Structure formats: C-alpha cells, structure tokens
C-alpha cells in the first residue's frame, strides 16, 4: 500500500539557512553528529511464503521481512529498537507477529490490528493486552478495512474505544487526511483519555485555500493540545520536477509546519532509509541535541509506552 501523498507546502520559515548550513558543514568536514540512539517506530513484518500467504500486493520475488531482517537493516543506521505496525487485517496475524518478535529484543513491541466496531473487540483486546509487547492498535483509513470517519458515529465503536483507553494502549491513526483529523478530534471529545499517534504526518497535503488551511492547522493544534503525537515516517518524493528525492530544502517547509505545531515534545521518528535519516538528523541537530534526542527516541517512550528489552536501548532518567 502506498501511504504517501503529494505535498503542497506553506511558506518556508527563516531557519532554512541554518538547516542547510548544518548539512553542508557536516559534509565538508566529513563529520557525523554524535551518536544518538534511534527507535524506529514504524515497520511491517510479513511472510508471503507461509501456507496461508499474506494479504499484501507483493512484487515478484519480493522476499519476506522478518525480525532478523529488521535487525540487519537497522543496526548499520544506529537504530537500537523498533516498533512493528501491523498492516494485515487478519486477526490471527496479531498473534503471529507477537510470536515472531518475542525472541528479538531489538523489537520492543507491535501496534496491532483490531476492529473496535466488532462486538468481539473487548475479548480480543483483553487477550492481546496481556502481552507487554502489544502496544496498541492502528485505525483510520487503512487497507480499506477501517474508516474512522464513519466509525465515530457508531455507539459500539465509541463504547469499545472507551474500553481501549482504559488499558493505556496507544491508538495510531493513519493516514493523514483532513477529514480524518476532524474525526480524530471528535473521537477525543468522546474519549478524552485516549492517547493518539498521528501516523505518516510527513505526507500531509496542505490545502492552498487560506481558510481551509487555517482550519487544517487549528485541528492539528487542538490535537497537539490533547497530547497527540505526530510520527514522521520517512521522506519519499521530490517536491518539484527540479528537485531530487532527497534534496534537504524540499522537505524543510513541511517539517517546519509540523514542528511549529507539535513542538519538540510530540514528534516521533520512523524509518530505515539512510538519506531520509541523514536529512532528519541534520534538521533536528540544528535545533540542538536535546531536541534530536527527543525526536529519535525519548518521545517514543510516552507515545507508545514501550519497555526496554535490549541493553543498547536507552532509558529515560
């Protein structure tokens, strides 16, 4: 599934030169930022070679991605831990993932896939919640299986989300869309104790109309006031025909927009693309090492309440 979308950016802010000069200085000096431990809060596990296969549109010869593959791709980038996000709508795949990650201490948990509209939701929530590696669920407009915009009008959904909030687990909402943010606000009106992470926020398609843009910003600001977190999960496309896919200046406007709203305390990192990681590392180091540490690992702890499993994983003081 392609969870990205095209960007339309607001005006750039004044710290563009600082951002670009940080990257340029590091490149000229051959210097790397001081090592900061990184938690990748978004990757998928799948194995289409299983007898039952996997519910994904695979390309020919696309290999399975298992915990050992996460370790192999994460360690060279300085990633010390990860959170799997379940993209399969099959109920039994929640258990399959938990079994897969149990023996891999680099993976600190999973965001599962359960449907709060269904009457058996409390039963399965209780079953999976017993496992400390089950950190929450993802809902929104995902795989055409879940639709938060319509679900918030169903009493059974609200009732089950109140039960969910009592567990202290995290609701990850995907993918970024204006009506989805409005629906998330309405949900937090009805379930104020709910902890929310907004997934793939770097894929925002910001409206050009001034009035609509203001409403868009207001919704995100209100979600931040309700202690929602925003996940930046990679940088995908060039922003114009003249820009390369990883031109740092192409991403700064939307990053400034997100940072201005959510601040350094409510942003979390995801991804294992080195070029994107380098751009984001430079962006946050330009704001100071404390801001970078919050983004790359510290904020993921209150956002997902994961528990340290490996000695290389950091812990809050």
KAURCOR-V318463 format. One record per helix or strand of 2 or more residues. SS is the DSSP state (A for helix, B for strand). FROM is the first residue (numbers start at 1). TO is the last residue. If there is no record, write none. Layout:
SS:FROM:TO ; SS:FROM:TO
This chain:
A:16:29 ; B:38:43 ; A:67:75 ; B:79:85 ; A:92:101 ; B:107:112 ; A:121:129 ; B:134:142 ; B:146:147 ; A:148:151 ; A:155:166 ; B:170:174 ; A:178:190 ; B:195:198 ; A:201:203 ; A:210:225 ; B:229:232 ; A:248:262 ; B:267:269 ; A:274:285 ; A:289:304
